[in-house]
Amino acid sequence: MSTHKKHRDSQQKLSIKEKLVLLRKKMKELKIDAFLVPHNDMYFNEITAPYYNRLEWVTGFTGSAGFAIIFKKSAVIFTDGRYSIQIQKEVNPSFFKIEDITKISPFSWLNENIKKNITVGFDPWLHSINEVETQRQALKKLITLKGVKNLIDQVWLVKPFENLAKPFLRPSQLSGKSSSKKITQIQHELNLNIGDGFVLTCPDSICWLTNMRGHDVPNSPLMNGYAIVHYDHVCIYSTKDMYKNSPIELRKNVILKHFNDFFTDVKKLTKILFEPKTTPFILNKKIAAAGIKSERVSNPISLLNAIKNPIELKGSIRSHEKDGVALVRFIKWFKSAKINQLDEISLVTKLEKVRKIEPSFYYNSFDTISATGSNGAITHYRVSLKSNKQVNSSNLTLVDSGGQYLEGTTDVTRTFIKGRPSDEQKFLYTKVLQGLICLSKLRWPTGLTGRELDPLARHFLWEYCLDYDHGTGHGVGVFSNVHQGPQGITKLNNVPLKPGMILSIEPGIYLEGKLGIRLENLAFVKKHKSGARQNREYLEFETLTLVPFEKNLIEKKLLSTDELNWINAYHQNVYKRLSPYLLDSEKSWLREVCKRP
């Protein structure tokens, strides 16, 4: 065996303890007392490619939201309520103290726990200008933040390979607007002049602007890169040689360059515009060193990307019909399969198989959550060979999944049972369903935010002193990120909901060690057809998801006539929209499932 292979094998087999030893040795060399490890990459992606999974490498935590601080002799890791059970299973408490980030932020924790002078190292590529400036002001004088080259990269020598597949163009007949028109719109909105440049570091914004898609982010068809929008053109910078053999159509709108040219081109600008909350701190240092005039702005693409045009909505509607057909086939199989043939992994495999029948399906929009029994209480559970559970007739089975179709992105959750449900299971399922129905049929005046809608889905559970530790809904892209801002239905989101926005509606209930129930539909915001009343327009949702609910779990006596009518109308629409694409046997099955409960 070669020395290189021995070294590679030894690196791959390092324990968390050994990784921490290597990291602390590097900290000692650089005279750093602590090092910050966020989950995000330099593009601030929520889901990071394995190559950038530094937090997972050093902690073992696989969730999509986390932050660690490594000290000389201790460490602490933060996450939110979605991962409270998962992190207990994945992270060794001997090495990491576990904290709830919704109760105390990492920097507040530092202020409360540090009693002497320390230097805290951070990678200026992974922390935004906003974050660093805010925390430097908030942290007490004992704590010094120091930008350093990423320490984990210096000790993580054997990384997964990067995906080298080239980006591709999404046709304008699906995007609804050419990249030329989008670029012109942004140039005008920012009032760019000769010598000005607006820096973009968010892949979903760059992909929207150029109608490009890529293969750099797991489960999201995005291309990683930075961009500079000039007054008359756009430059995109990538670590890949993507500029070679690029589509001719793209070259009309965009100049493609290697990432090595990025800071060289930044220094040539007369004035640079950037959004501080999504721009890495490293850029601030470069701007200051070069003496370039700068202006802080909001990224206008965020809202434009969130508000889907009619062509995008049409594509999303079609993708949900295709996804609905796949889910009907999956549920029919689940209901007819023998109980000993069903476990969490077999459900994941079958669901992807039926989705792949559709030619425009690319891949899952996130790792499928297939959780039966007590695993359902782990909000973002991911099955493994070790955790895989057999389905049984008395347990609930929660399946949260989605697909990336060329026309759009889907995300749907249903909770099933193979046998006869208990009274408690029916009660909890129905309470969650009532929350979904409430928002689905809601009408509200323009100007309201997701924060104001969030309690309406929860109050059916609040009446019984129950709740869930995640948002009620998130924004969704179109053949893009399944989690897309700025809109959301959460306790903190203050972005007004606007026509064309797509959001999830997904209340749930989780009893640790026992069960999990979540029901999720996607819907888009539209104007209420009756028009303005009292000089105010009203908005409402139109549901996109076309998947029947589990009638065996619905407790009819808990529902009002209006709620029962909503369920019946929803099921009638599911059958009407999906039946043309089904085989006769599938139609018959769906017709029975969609009968009035």
N, C-alpha and C positions, 0 to 999 in steps of 0.2 A: 504494500500500500504506500502511495506517495506521501511525502510530508504534508503537502497541501491538502490532500484528502483527509489525513489524520486530523489536521487542524480544523478543517471544515466540520468533520463529524463531532469533534470535541466541542466546538462552538454550538452546534445544534442540540447537544445534550446538556447544556449548562442548566443548572437548577436556578430558581429565583435567588436563592442565597448566594450562589456563585456570581450571578449577574450583578447583584448589589455590591459584592466585594470589589468587582472590577470597576463599577461606577464610582464607588467611594475612593478607590485608589486614584482615579482620575481627578476627583474633586480635591483630594489632598494636594495633588501636583499643582493644581491651579489656585490653591488657597481659597476654595469656596466651601462655605459651611452648609449650604443646601442647594438643591437643583430642582427647578420646576419642570414637570412632565405633563403637558396637556394632551388631550386625546387627538386634537386636530392636526392636520398637516399644514404645509406652507400655503395651501389654497383655501384653508379654513373649511374643508369638507367635513360634513358630519360623519359620513362613512369613508374611512380611509383605506387605501390599498394596503395589502400586507407589507409592502416595502416600507410604508410610513407608520406602521403600528408600533410605535415606540412604547406607548403606555402598556399595551398588552405584553410586549416583550419583557418589560421589567417588573410587571405586577402579576401577570396571568389573567387580568380582567379583560373580558371580551366585549363588554357593553359599548354602546356608541356615545356615551356621555360620561366622562371621568376626568380627574385631574389629580396628580400625585405630587407630593413634595418629599424629596429624599434628603435626609439629614445624615450626618456622619455616623450616628449610631441608632437611628430610628427612621421611620417613614410614616406618612399618612396619605390616604387616598380618599377622594370625595366622589360621590355620585348622587343621583336623585332617586326618588321613590320608585321609579320604574324598575330599578336594578337592585333594590334593597335586599331581596332574597338571593338573587343571582350572585351578587358580590360576596356574600357570606360563604357561598359554595366555592367560588373561584379564587379568592384572595386569602392567603395565609395570615391570620391575625398575629402570628408570632413576628411577622416582618412588617405588617402595615396596620396602623390604627385606621378604622373605617369611620368616615363621617358622612352625614347627610348634607349635601351642598345646598339644599333648600332651607336648611336651618342655620348654617354658617358657611360663608364663602371661604375659599382657601386663604385669601389675604386677611380677612377678619380673624381667621384662626391663627395666622402668624402674629397679628397684633396682640391677641389674647394670650398666646403661649410663649412668645419669645421675650426673655427677660435680660438678655445681654446683646452686645453688638455682634451682628452676623452679616455675612455677605451671601446673598441669594443669587445664584446664577440662573440665567434664562436664555433660551435660544431666540434671538430677535426676529427670526423668520417665522416663529410659531405663535407670537403674541402680537396683537394689534397695537397700533399707535394709541388708540383710546385706552386700552387695557393698561399698558405700561404707564402712561401719563397719569391716569386716574389713581392707580395703585401707588405710584411714587408719592403722590400727594397725601394719600390716605394712610400709608404705612408710617409707623412711628420712626423717629430718627435713628433708633438702634438698628434698623433693617435697611440694608443697601441692596438695591437691585443692580445686577451687573450682567450686561449682555456678553455671551460667550458662544463659541462654536459648540454645536450640540454635543454634549458629553456621551449620550447614548450612542450616537453615530460613531463615536471614537472607540467604543468597546464592542458594539454589535457589528462584528466583522463579516458575518455570513448572513446576508439578508435574502429574503425571497426575491426572485427576479421581477423586474418591472415588465408590464405588458407593453410590447413594442408595436402593437397593431396601429395602423395609421387612422387618423380621423376621417370622417366622411360627411358629405353634405346631405341634409334633410331637404327634400324638394319643397319649393315655396308653395306648391299646391296643398301641402300638408301644414306648413307653418303659417300660411295665411298672409305673409308679408315677405317681400324679398329682403335680403340682407342689406342691399343698397339703400332701400327706403328706411330701414331701421337705423342704419349708421347715420344717414342724413338727419333723421329725427333727433338722435342723441347729440349730434354736433350742434344743431340749432338750440336744443334745450339748454345746453351748457354754454352756449354763446362762445364757441371756441374761435380764436383768432390764430393768425400765423405765429408759430412758435409755442402755442399752447399744447398741452397733452393731458388727457384724463386717463389715469392709471386704473386698470381693472385687474383684480386678483382673484375674482370668484368665477370658477369654471362655468356655473350655470348661467351667469350673466354674459360671459363671452360666447357661450354656445347659442344663447338666444339672439345675441346681436348679429352673429354671422351665419345662423342656421346650420352650424356645424354640430356634429356629435362625435363621440369618441369611445374609447374602451379603457379609460384610465381609472375609473372609479367603480368598485364592485357594485353591481346591481343598478347602476345609473349610467346611461349612455353619454358620459361627459368626457371632454378632453381637458386634461390639466394644462394650465398655462397662465401666463400673464398677458395683458394687452395694454397698448397705449392708443387711445383714440385721439387722432390729430384733427385739425380743422378740415383736411381734405382726404384723409385716408386712415386706415387702422393697421397697426402692426401687432401681430401675435407672436409671443415668444414661448418656445417649448424646449424641454430638455431632449426631445426626440428630433430626429432629422425628418420631421413631417413635411418640411417645405419641398422635399424632393418628390416628384411625381404627384403633386397635389392636383385636385380637380381644377380644370381650366376656369370653370365658373367662379371659383373662389378667388382666383388671382385678380379678377376684375374689382373686387371689393376690398381685399386684404393683402398685406405684405406679410409673408411668413418668415420668421427668423428663429435662429437658435437662441436659447435662453442666455447664453454668454454675452449676447449683444444688448441685453435689457438695460443694465446700468450705464453702459456707454451711450445709449440713446437717451436715457433720462437726463444725463448731464448736458445734452445738446438743447434741451428745452429752455425756453425763456420763462415759462410759467407752468407749474405742474398742479393739476387738480386731483384730489383723491378723497376717498371716504375713509375717515380715520378708524371706524369700527371694523372695517374689513381689510385694511391695509397693514402689512407687517411692519413692525417697528424699525426694521432694518432700513426701510425706505426713508424714514424720517432722518436717520443718521446720514444717509447718503445725500439727501436734499440739503441738510445743514452744512455738510462738508463742502458741497459744490456751490453754495450760496445762491441756490435757485429760488425765485419767487414762488410761493405756494398758496393754494386756496383749498380750504376744506369744504367739501360738498357732500350732499346725499347722493347715493347712486340712483339715478333716475330709472335704471333698467329694472331694479327690484320690483317696483310697482307695475311697470309695463309688462314684465314677465308674469306677474301674478294675475293680471287681468287678461284672461284669454279672449282672443278675437273669435268671431263666429266660425271660422274655419277650424280653429283649434278645438272649440267646443264640439263641433260636429265630429271631429276625429275622436275626441274623448268619449262621446256617446257611442260611437261605433266600437271603440276598444272595449267598452263595458258590455256591449252585446256579445262580443267574442269571448270575453272573460266569463260572462254569465253562462254561456253554453258549456264552457269547460267546467265550471263549478257544478252545474246540473249533472253532468256526467260523473263528476267526482262524488257528489252526495249520493247519487243513485247507486254507485259502486259501494260506497261506505255502508249504506243501509242494507244492501243485499249480501255483502261479504260475510263469511263465517267469522265469528268473534276471534277464533284462534289465528286468523290470517291478518289481524289488524294490530299494528303497533305504531308508535309515533313516526318511525322512519318510513314505514310502508306508506303512510299517508302523505308524507313529503314527496316520496318518489312517484306515487300515483298522480298527485296533483300536478306536478311538473310535466308528467307524461301527457296528460290530457290537454294541458295548455300548449304543448309543443305541436299538437295536431294543426293548430292555426299557423299558416305560413308567416304572418306578420309578427308573430311572437318572437322576441329576441331572447329574453331570459327573465327570471324573477326580479321584481322591483325591490326586494329585500329577502333576506333569508327567511324561509317559511317558518312560522311559529306553529308547531304541532305539539300540543300539550294536553295530556289526559290526566285526570285525577288531580293530585296535589301539584303536579307540574304546572297546571293551569294558573296557579297563584303567582307564578314567576312571570311578571308582565311581559318581558321580552325574552322568554325562554328560547333556547336553541338546543335542539335535541342532539345528542351524541351517542356513540355506541355504549358508553358507560351509563348514560342517563335514560336511555330508551326504555319506555314503558309499554306494556301490553294494554290494549283497550279492553275494558270489561263492561258488562251490561249495566252496571249501576253508577259508573263514573261519568262525569261530563268530559267531553273532548272539545277543546278550543283550537280552532285553526284560523290563523291570521296570515294572509298571503296576498300576493299581488304580482302583476305582470307588466313588463315593458313591451308594449306593442308599438309598431311604427306610428300608429295613429294616436296613441295616448298611453297613460300610466294608470294602473288600477291598484286598489288596496281594499281588501274586504275581510271582515272577520265574522265567522259564525260559530256558534257553540252547539254541539250535538249530543245526543245520547242514544245508545243502542237499545237499551231496555226501558223499563218503566221508571219514570223519574219520581223522586221523593217530593213531598210537599214543599220542603225547603228549597230544593232545586227549582221547582216551578215558580215559587214566590220570587226568588232572587232574579231568575231569568226575566220574569214579567216586569219587575221593577226597572231592570236595565233597558228592556224594550220600550217601556214608557218614556224613558229619557230620550231615546233615539227618536221616537214618534213625535215627542214634544217639539224638538228642534226641526224635524223634517217638515212639519206642518205650520211652523211659526211664520208670522208676518210681522215685520218690524219697520219703524221709520228709518230713513237714511241717516247715516251718521253714527249708528251704534257700532260698537266694537265687539270682538270676540269675548272680551272680558265680561261684557254685559250679558252675553248669551250663555256663557258657561254654567252659571248656577241653575238655569232652567232645566238642564239635563240631569243635574245632580239632586234636585230637591226631592225626587221620588225615593232616593236612597237616604237623604238627610232625615226624612221623616222617621226613619228607623235607626238613626245614629250610625249610618253606613256611608262610605265614600270611597273614592279611588284616587291613587296618588299619581295620576298623569293628566295631561290636558284632555279636554273633551274632543278637540279636533285640531288638525294641522293642515296647512296649505299643501296642495299637490300640484306637481308640474305636468306637462304634456310631453311624453317621451323624454323625461328629464328626472329630476330628483322627486322621489315619492314624498319627501318632507321638504316643502318649499315655503319660504316666507315671502313677505313679512306678515301675512295674515295668519290667524290661528284662533281657536276657541279655547282659551286658557284663562287662568286667574289673573295673569299679568298682561296679556296682549291688548294693546291699546290702538291697534290699527283699524280704522273704520272699514267695514265690509262693503265691497263694491261689486256691481254686476260684472260677471265674468270670472270672478274668483272661484276656484275649486277648493273645497275643504272636506275633510273627513268629519263624520259625526260618530263617535265611538265611546260611549259610556261603558263602564264595566264594574265588576265587583270581584274582589279577591280575598279568599279566606286562607291564610297560610296553613300549609299542611293538609288542606282539604280540597279546594276547588278554585277555579277561575271562570268567570263568565265575561265575555266582551262581545258586543254586537257593533259592527261598523259598516256604514255605507259612505260612499262619496256623493257629494252633491255640489251643484254650482249655484251661485247667487244670481238672481235675475230680478228685474223690476216686476212688481205686482201689476197684472194686466189692467186693473181698473183705473190706473193712473193716479194722479195726485189727489189727496184729500186734505183740506185745511192748509193748502199751500205746501204740503209735504208729500214727497213720494215715499212709497213703501216698497220694501224688498222682501223676497222669500227665497226658499231653496227649491231647486228641482233635482230630484234624486237621480243619480247616474247608475248606481249599483243595481244589478238585476239578479238577485240570488234569494231564493225562498228562505223563510225563517223556520225554525224547528217547532212545528205545531204542538208536538207532544209536551213541550216545555212551557207553553202559554197557558196561564191560569186565567180563563175568560172572565171569571167573576170579579177579578181585580181591575178589569178594563171598562172604560166608559164606552158608550155607543159610538162616539166619534173615533175613539182609538180602534175599536173593532172594525169600523168602516174603513179606516186608513189601512189597516192590515189587509183587508179584503181587496181594496182598490190596488194596493201595491202588488199583491199576488196575481191579480188579474192582468196587470201591466207586465209582470214578469212573464206570464204565459203568452200573452199576445206578442211580445217583442222577441221572445226566444224560440217559440214553437216552429217558426218557418225554417230554422236552421237545425232542427232535431230529427232524429230517426223516429219512426212511428212508435216504437217501444218507449223511447225517451219522452215523446209527447204524452203518451198515456200516463206514464209515471208522473210527469210534471203536472198534468191536469189534476191528478188526484191530490198531489202535494199542495196545489194552489187553491183547493176548495176552501170555503169559509171555515175557520177554526171553530 
